[in-house]
Amino acid sequence: MVAINTIKKSNQSALPQNLTAVFLGATSGIGRSTIKQLTIATDNKSPTIYIVGRSASAATPLIAELRQSNSSATIEFIERDVSLVKEADAAMKEIAKRETKVDILFMSVGFMSFEGRKETKEKLEPSLTTRFYSRVRAIQVLLPLLNNSPNPHVTNILAGGQEGPLIEDDLDLSKPGNFGVASAAQQAATMLTLTLERFAAENPKISFVHAFPGLTATPLLSRGSSGIIGFLLQWIVTPLGGLLFASPEDVGARALFYATNARYTVDESEKAATPTPEGLSKVARSAGGVFLVDNKSEAADNEKVLVELREKMADKVQAHVDSVFERVIQE
């Protein structure tokens, strides 16, 4: 396990001037903590930071705090609801019109639904969309800008190393009885890793990270429920989690470490990354080229599961994603 003090010290090391970072999921939880720490770490270095979120008014206090902590930073808010793939697509295309490079694409957006499968107007389930489909679309649109960076990182906070068998004939879990908290979590994590491995093979300069944060005191649980379930999660489970789970501050520090440090950087871009702390070695990637990272900031070895999944399901997942995007984005 990498000590949190080692990580925080590394995060305070010299990050480059003029970083461009894009955050999906920065208004609460791990994303909020990470963006605050990135802004402080780039003080007087003129970063440009994009936040994509549902409500500009709700993000106003965070934006003010970021600007106060780093007066050199340009903070841009793009109001889009990424529970819709088409909204994520539009947000990324807006960024692509403004920028020539993206150094960090950081995605922690997502929630768990305890109320069964409810479809959006895109005929997709929103917790799956935020955890998988919209993340993949964001990467697709920004790939040219990421490849223009000297040290591009795509950092996903979800469940790296927790992959498992897929419901092969129902990847979007639309058939009766297939959608549940556990099945949706495993489906999203597994399809995400397989898709990231495809991106990694096609874009060797980009460092793709899929990290599992462990149990963290965030609003992840309470957002996806209403009624008595939502009440119990918000007022009982979440407060207890604050006592028992890791703090968003520490988990956010680990996440920033993954997005900037040479330990989680491909060889092609390593020289431009923050140096690996003394006494640590580079984390091994999966056989598919992705940094799968556990909650201790070490490599999450899930090759026994992934070997068969790559062989049987990687092409099917890609075909499914292509089909969904062709249908949704053209509407």
N, C-alpha and C positions, 0 to 999 in steps of 0.2 A: 504493500500500500504506500502510495506517495503521500508524505506528510503534508497537511494543509498549509503549514508555515512555509515549506519549500515552494509550494505552488504560488502562494501569495507573493513571495519574494520574487519569483520568476516573472509574475504578472506585472511587477513594478519595474521590470527591466525595460531597456530602451525599445519601445515599439517604433516602427517607422513613421515618418511624416506622411500626411495626406492619405491615410487609410480611408477606404470606402467600405462601409459595412451595411448590410441589410438584415433586419431582424423581423421575423414572423413570430409573434408571441412575446413581445417585450413589455407589455403593459402590466404583467403580473408574474409572480412566481420566479422561476429560474431565469427566464429571459429578462425580466426586469432587473434582477440582481446582476446578471452578466453585462447588460448594457450600461448600467451605472458604473461598474468596475472598469469597463473598457473606456468609458468617457474620462474617468479620472486618470487612467494609465496613459492616455494620449493628450494630457493637458499641454497646451502650447504647441501642439503638433498638427493642428488644423484638420482633424478627421471630418469626414462627411458620413453621417449616420442616418439611415432610413428606418423608420418604424412603420410597419404595415399593421393596421388594426381596425376594429369595427367602429370606434368612436373617438373622434378628435377631441371632443370636450372631456371625455374621461381621461385622455392622455395628457391633457394640458398641465396638470401638476408635475407629472414625470418629465415632460419636456422642459419646463421651467427649472426643475432641479438639475437636469443634465446641462443646460446652458449656464447655470450658475457655477457648476463644478468645473466647467471647461469653456471659457469664453471664446476660445479659438474654434470650437466645434460648430459645424453646420448640422443642425438637427432638422430633418424633414419628416413630416407625418403624412402618410398616404392612407386615406380612409377607405378601406375595402374590407369586406367580410370574407375571409378565406375559408369559411365553411362551404363556399361555392368556388369550384375550380375556375370558373370564368372570371370571378373577381380577383383571384390570385394571379391569373394570367394577365389581366388588365393592369394590376399593380406593378408586376415585373416589367411589363412593356413600357410603362410610364418611366420607371427607373432607367431602362435601357435607352430611352430617348434623351435622358439628361446626362448620363455618365458614359465614360469610355472603358472603365474597368470596375470590377468589384473584387475586393480582397477577402472579405468574409461574408458568407451567407450563413446566417445563424437561425435555426428553426427549432423552437420549443413549443410551438403552438399545438393545442390539442386538449381533449378532455375525454373522460369516460362517461358513457351514457348508461344509466341504470334503469332506463324506462323503455327498453325494447327498441326495435328499429323504427325510426321515424325518418322519412325521406325529405330531402330538400326538393326544390323545383327541378333540380338536375337529376332526380331519381337516384340520388346517392345518399348514404347515411352520413350526417355531418361529422360525427366523431371520427369516422374512417377517413372522411375527406381531409380534415385538418391534420390528421396523423400520417396520411399517406398521399392521397391524390394531389392535394394542393402543394405539398412539399415537392413532389416530383415535377409538377408543372413549373414551379418557381425555379428549380434547377435547370430545366430545359431552356427556359427563356433566357436565363442569365449566363448560360455556358460561354457564349462568346466573350462576355465581359470578364468572367472568371479566368478564362484563358489569357486575357490581356494583363492579368496581375502577375507580379514577380513571385508571389507566394499565396496562391488562392486556397482558401479552406471552405469547405461546405460542412458545417457542424450540425448534426441532428441529435437532439436530446429526446430519446424515446426508450428503446429497449434493445440496444445492441448486445448480442450474445444470448438473447432470450428467444431466438427464433425456434420455430417448431413446425409440425406438419400443417399444411394448408388444407382447407376445404376446397378441393381441386375443381369441382364442378360448379362452384358458387363463390368466386373470388370476392365479389362485392357483398356477400352475405345477404342476398335479397330473398332467398327462398325461406319459407316459413320454418321456424325452429333453429335456424343456423346462427342468427345474431344473438350474441350475449357479451357480457363484459369480458370474459376470458377469451372467447373466440375472436372478438374484434381486436383485442390487444395483440394476440398472437398473429392474426392475419396481417395487421398493419405493420408490425415489426418485421415479420418475415418477408413480406413483399417489398418493404423498404430496403432491407439489406440486399436482396436479390437485384433490385433496381439500381442501388448505389454501386454494386459490383459491375453492372453493365456500364454505368457512367465512368467508373474508374478505368475500365479497360479501354474506353474510347477517349479518355482525357487524362493521360498519364501525368500531366503537370499539376493536376488538382488533387489536393488531399481531402478525401471523403472520410468523415468521422461519424460513426453511429454509436452514441454513448447511452448507457443505462445509468440514470442518476441515483438509483436506489430510492428508498422511501424518503420523501422530501415534504416539508410542510408548505404546500402550495394549494391554490384553489382548484387543482385538477379534478378532484372528486366532486365538489359541490356544484360546479357549473352545469353538469350534465343531468341534473335531477331537479324536480319540483315536488310540491306537495309534502307529505310527511317524510318521504325519503330524502328530499332536498333539505328539509329542516334538520333531520338527524345528522346528515353529513356536514351541514354548515355549522351547526351549533354544538355538536357533540364530537363527531369523528375528527373534524378538522382541528378544533382546539386541542384535543388529545394528541393529534399528530404533531402539533407544535412543540409538545413536550418530549415526544418519543422519536421523531424523525429528524433527519439532517436539516440544518438551516438552509434557506435559499441563498444566504450569503456565501456559505462554504461551497455549496453545490455550484453556484454561479462562478465562483473562483476557479473551480475545477473545469467548468465549461469554457471559460476564457482561456485557460491553459491549453485545452484541446484545440482551440481556434487559432492559436498564435505560436505555439512552441514547436521546436524542431523535433521533439519526441514523437509528435503526431503529424509529421510532415513527410511527404514523399521525397525521395532522393533528388529528383529534378529541381525541387524548390527549397531544399533544406538550408542552403546558404543564406537565404533571405529571411529565415525564421529566427525567433528568439532562441538562443542556444539552450540545449538540454542541460538542466541543472547537474552539477557535479555529483557523481555517484549513481546517476540513472542512465539507462540505455534506451535506445529507440524502441517503441512498442512495435511488436510484430503485427503485420496486417493479416487479414484473412487470405485464404488462397485466391479469393476473388479481388483482392487489392483494396479492401476497406479496413480502416482502423476501427475495430469493434472494441469498445472500452467499457469496463465494468465500473461500479460505483467506488472502487478503490483507485481508479485512474490507471489500472493495469489492463493488459490485453485480455479480452474475453474469448476464450477458446471454445468455439461451438462447431468445429469442423466436422465432427461425426454426423451432426444433423445437416449441415450445409452441403456436404458432398452430394448427397442424394437429392436434395432440393434443387441444387444447381442443374443437375442432370435432367430431372423430371419436370421442373416447374419454371425455370428462368425464362425460357422462351414463351411459355404460356402466360406468365405475368406480364411480359413485355407486350404481347399481343392484346391482352386485356386492357392494359393502360392505353395503348394506342387507340383501341376501339372506343374507350370512354372519352378520351380527349377529342377524337374526331367527332363524336356525337355532341358533346357538351359545348365545346368552344365554337363550333360552327352554328349553334342555335342562335 
